[in-house]
Amino acid sequence: MRNIFYAYIVSFVSASFVVAQSNSAAEYQSKEYDGIVAVVNEDIITSQDLEERVRLMLFSIGEDASSKLRSQIEREVLKEMIQEYLKWQCAKKFAPREGWVSQEDVKAAFSDVAKRNNLDCDGFCKLLEKKNINKDVLLRQIRVNLEWIAYINARFGKFVNISKSEMMRTMTLIKERENQESYYVHRMFFPVSDAKNDASVLSQVNNITQMLRRGADFSELARQFSRSPDSNKGGEIGWVFQGQLSPEENAELQRMSTGNFSVVRNSRGYVILFLRSKREAGLQKFTVAKFVQVVVPFHDPNPNREEVESVLNYMNEMRKNSLDCNNFIKCAKDSGFCGVSDSVTIALEEVQQQLRSIIAPLQAGEIGHPIVTPNSIIVICMLDKKTEKIPEPTYNDIMAQKANERLSVFADREMHDLNKKSNIKISDRYGSLLSYVK
């Protein structure tokens, strides 16, 4: 069986110090080191490293740099940077001669991030530059994530055995419940590997829920912070039936309303659930939309009214003069400054409500009206739209899901051990983080 473990993309990289190490923290004294906020074994995290990652984090979740939550975000980012250094050191130590991942793997993952931002790679790099974000920070983050996934697969994949009888029971259960009410769920998971860390993990969860209440994007927070194996997809686990998740999560989903999130404590840790959509019992069809997004990033990170109106007028004129979607897309590509995404095919029932309200009214071949966002203006071209029968999960889908879940348990234990054995020094300013990382 080919085991596939999708780990999460978390924050990366690198002043006085509080010391955490597995033997005796008393051996060290707090010292001032200008420009250094943490040392993870032999690697240093500088204040500049932290600042670059905070800027990337604020950009990815849509928060303004002057946010009152910046201090909390900074602390959460530093936690993840420390954890990521431990992963990098571990994966590097046991890497085969040819390495765990190739440069092509990293580039492909970077391209996926660009697509999630409705841009091609060149357009995304330009946007990062305008936002004063070093693209190498994101590339390092991606590489560490891929290295860790490969390491966990190589070390623990042989211990994951899923019997045919277990698979048949699961397939039968899904078949029995296919006509019941089901839920389209995004999920973040934060393991509590030691009871003494419960309060610090809950504190992190509370900080993240505050970001969500301020309008931060759930998917981006999941990619940055969640320990769930589906976090690389923004925590998206898709349609689930009653009984498919933990009892605590199943009970909470029944109480939740669409578009809301909720915190649940289960046997392994804390879960933040986001209910994107709910399917009524017996509903067997859904609408599939295929569309392309044309994006014009603003030249100024904080565009004035004149720039917004200028771009709007240009897009409206191009839309007016285009015969159809294909003609509009061609004009956009020929313009030299419009970004054109690859075509996206997705079920409308799986799209977040805000985007769904924009896409749903468009018919096949229709060019949407320009949409103004903080960073750009977007036009959606609906290439195709049709109704299809809801597919059942395949045998391979379920096998991969079960393998991911079990490998995630091994990953949690490995991180717990790495933290215990590590020598971590943290600036006095962030000293309380020790209760989380140790």
N, C-alpha and C positions, 0 to 999 in steps of 0.2 A: 504494500500500500504506500502511496506517496503522501506523506504528511505535509500539510501546508499550514504554517503558523504566521498569521498576520499580526505583527506587533504594532505598537502605536508609535507615531512620530511625536517625539517630545522635544522640549527645549534643549539646546546644546551650548557648550563652551563656557569657556572661561571668558580705617581699616586697621583693625586689631583682630585677634583670633580667639575664638572659643574652640577647644580641641575635642574631637570625638575619635576614639580609636578603641579597638576591641579589647585591649589589655587594661590600660590605666590612663584615663584622661588627666589624672593628677600629675602625670609626668611632665606636662606642658604648662606653660604660663601664657596668658594673653599678651600678645605683642602687637605693635603697630607696624603694618607693612603698607606703605603708601601705594595706592592703586590696585591692591590685591584684595578681593573679597572672599576668596576661598582657595584652599589647596586640597586636591583630591588625590591621595597617595603622592605620586611624583608630579602631577599636573596642576598647573595654576589657572585659576579663573580670575581675570582682571575686571576692574570696574568698566573698562571699555567693552570687554566681551559681554558683560551683563547688559550694558546699555544697548548694544547692538541687538541682543536677543529680545529685550523689552520692546524695542521699536518694531521688530518683526512680529512680535506677539500682538502689539496694539494694532498693527496693520491687518493681521490675519483675522482678528475678531471684530474689527470695525470700530475699535475704541479710539477716541481722540487722545492725543499725547498729553493733554492737560487734564485728563480724567482724574477725579478725586480717588479713583480706585487704583491709580498708578502704583502706589506703595504696596498694595496687596498683590497686584500683578507682578511687581518686581520680586517679591518674596516667593511667589509660586514659581516663577521662571527660574529663580536660583535653585530651588528644590529640584526641579527637573534637570537643570544643567548638571548638578552633582550626580544624580542618578544616571544621566547619560554618559558622563565621564567613566563611571564604573562599568557600564556596559561596553564602552569603547575599549577600555583597558582589558576587560575579560575576553572580548571577541578577538582583539589583536593578539593576545597571548596564545590562543589556541587556533589561530587562523592557519589554513594550509598554505603551502608555498605560493600557490597562484592567487591566494586571497579568497575572501568569502564572496565578494561581489565585484563585478566589472564596472568600468567607467560608463559603459553603455547602460547598465542597470540604473545607475544614478541619474543619467541624462533622461532616461525614460520616465523615472519617477518625478523628476523636475518638470518634465513636459506635462505630466498628469496634474501637477499643482497649477501650472499655467492654465490648463483647460478649465480647472475649477474656478479660475478667476476670469473665465471667458476670453482668454487671450492665447495667442501662440507664444512660443518661447521668446522670440525677439521682443514682442510687445510687452510680455511680462517683465523681462529684464529692464526695459525702458521705464516701466511703471515703478519697479523697485528702486531704480536710480533716482527717479523724481521724488520718491518718498524717503530718500536718503537711507536706503536699506542695502547693505552689502549682500549680494546674491550668494557669495561664498559661505555666508553664515547658514543660509537655507540648504545649500548643497552639502555642507558638513552634517547638518541635522539629518538630511535624507540618508546619507551614507551610513551614519551610525545606526539608524533604524534598520536598514537593510542588513548590515553586518550582524546585528543582534538577532534578527529573525533567522538568518542562516545558521548562526551558532546554536540557537535553541533547537532548531530542526535537527542539526547534525548530532548534538549530544543526547537529546531526549526522545527523538522520533522513534527509536527502536523500542521504547517502553510503551508506546501508545498502540494498544491492540483493541480493536472494536470487532466483536464477534458478529457473525451473520445473523444469529438469533436476535441479538440486540437491535440490529438494523431492521430486521423484519418487524419487530415489535413497534419500533418507531414509525415505520412506513404505514403499518396498520392503524396506529393511533392517529396519524395525520389524515389518513383516508376517512376515518370515522368522524373527524371533526372538521372536515372541509366545508361543511355547510353551516358551521357555527359562526358566531361573531368573531372577528379577528381584528388585529391591530397592527398598524404600520409604525414601527418603533425605532427610535434612535436611543443609544444607551451609552453612558459612561460608567466605568467601574473603577473602584478604588479599594484594593485589598487591605485587610487588616490582618497582617501575618503574626502580630504579637498584640495581646490584649492591652499592654501598656501604651501602645501607639494609637489606640482608638480615638482619643481626644484630638490628637494632632491631625489624623486623617480626616476626622469630622470637621476640623477647622478649615482644612483645604477645601472640602466639599462646600462649606458655607461660603467661602470666598468665591468659588466658581458660581454658585447660585446667585450671588450678588451681581456678578458680571452678566449673567443671563437676564436678571431683572432689569438691568440697564440696556438690554437689547443686543448684547453680544451674540454672535452666531453660535448655535449649539454645536454644529459640525466642526467648526474650527477649534472650539474649546476641547472637543473630544479628541481631535487629532493631536492637540498639544499636550493634554494632561491625562487622558483616560488610560487605564491599564488593561482595558478589554482588548481581545484579539481582533475585534472589528473596528478599532479606533482609527486605523489607517483609512477607513471609508467614512470617517466622520461619525463613527459609532452607529452607522446604519446597519440594522440587522433585518430590515424588511418586514414582511407580513409574518406575524406569529399567532398561533392559536392558544387558547387557554390550556395551561399545563406545560407549555413549551419552555417557559422560563421558571425561575424559582417560585415557590408558593407565595412569598412576600410580593414579588413583582407581579405575578398574575392577579393577586387580590387588588393591588394598587391600580393596575390597568383598567379594571372593571369600574373603578371609582373616578378615573380621570376623564377630562373632556379634551377634545381635539385642540391642538395648539398649545397645550400646557406642559410643564415639566414637574417632576416630583422626586423627592429623595426617599430612598428605601434602604433599610438595613437588612441584609440577608446573612446567611451563615458564613460567608467568606469576606464580607466587607460592605461598603456603601455603594449604592447604585443611584445614578440620576437618570430617570426615564424621561423621554420626550415623546409624546404621542402625536405623530404627524397626522394620521388619518385613522378612521375606524370603519370597518366594512360590516355592513349589516348581515345577519345570518341569511344564508341562501344566495347572496349575491355572487355571481359567477363570471361577471364580465368587467372589463375596465377599458379605458380609453388610452391609446398609445399615440403620443405626439412625437414627430420628428422635426427638429428645428435647428436653425443656425443663429448664433448671436453675433451681431456686428457691433463692435465697441470702438468708441473714440475717447481715449483718455484725455483728461484736461491737461493742458500744458503746465498750469500752476497747481500745486498741491491744494491750495485754497483759492479756487477760481472766483473771480468777481462776476457780477451779473452780466457784464458785457461779453465775457468769454463764454459763459453758459449760453446766452442768447445767440451768439455767433455760431457755435457748434450746432445748436438746435435748428437754426435756420438752414444751415448746410445740409443737415440730415433730412430735414423735411423737404428741401428742394430735390435732393437725390431720390428720396422716396416718391415724390410726385412724378419725376421723370422716368422712373423705372417701370418697365412693362410687367414684370413679375418678380418673384423672389430671386430666381437665378440671375436675372439682369441686375438687380439691386446688389447682390453678393459680388458679382463681377465688377461693378462700379466701385464697390468698397475696396476690393483688392487692388484695383488699378489706381486708387487715390493715393496710395503710399503711406497713409497715416491711420487708416481704419484697421483695427484688428478684427479678424474673422475667425471664429471658433470652428472646430470640426463639428459635423452634425451630431446632435444629441438625440437619442431615442429613449423615451422614458414614459412610464405610465403617469397620467395626470394625478391619479390618486396617491402617488408616491411623492409628489412635488409639494414643497412647503406652501402653505396657504397663500402667502403674499405673492409668490411667483405663479402659483396656480391661477390666481384671479386675473393675472395678466395674460397667461397663455391660453387658458380655456376658451375665451371668446373667439380666438383666431381660427379661421378655417384654413384648410389645405390651400397653399399657394398665396396666402395673404401676408402682407408686410405690416408688422405692428407699428404703432406710434412710438416715437422716441421716448425712452425712459431715462430720467435724470437721476443719477446716483451721486454720492459724494466725490467719487473719483473719475466718473466718466458718464457718457451717454450711450445707452444700449438700444438697439433695434432688433426685435426678434422676427425672423423670417420663418413662417410655418411651412415646411416642405411637404409634410404629409400628416394625416390624422385619421385614425381608424379605431374601431372597437374590436377587442379580442377577448377570448376566453382566458380566465385566470389560470396560469400554468401551475401544476403541482410541483413541489420540490423534487428533484431527481434523487436517485440513490447516491450518486456522486456528490450532490450538494449536501446531503445530510451527513455523509461520511466525512467530508471536509469540515463541516461545522463541528462535529463531535471531536475530530482530531484537534481542531483549533482550541476548543474549550479545554481539553486535557493538557495540551501543550502549554496553555496559559497558566495552569496550576504549577507546572514545572518552572516556568519563567518567574512566577511570583516567589517561589522558594529560592531560586537561584539569586534573585535580587536581594532577598532577605539575608542570605548568607554573605553576599558581596558586601552589603552594608556593615554587617557584624565584623567582618575581617578587615575592613578598610581603615585607613588613617586619614581622617577628614578634619581640616581646620577651617573654621568659618569666622568671618569678621564679627566683632561684638555686636554690630548693628543688627546682624541676623542670627545672633546666638541661639534664640529659641528654636531655630530650625533643627537643632541637634536632636530634639525629641522625635522629629519626623524621620530624619535620615539614618538614625541609629536604632 
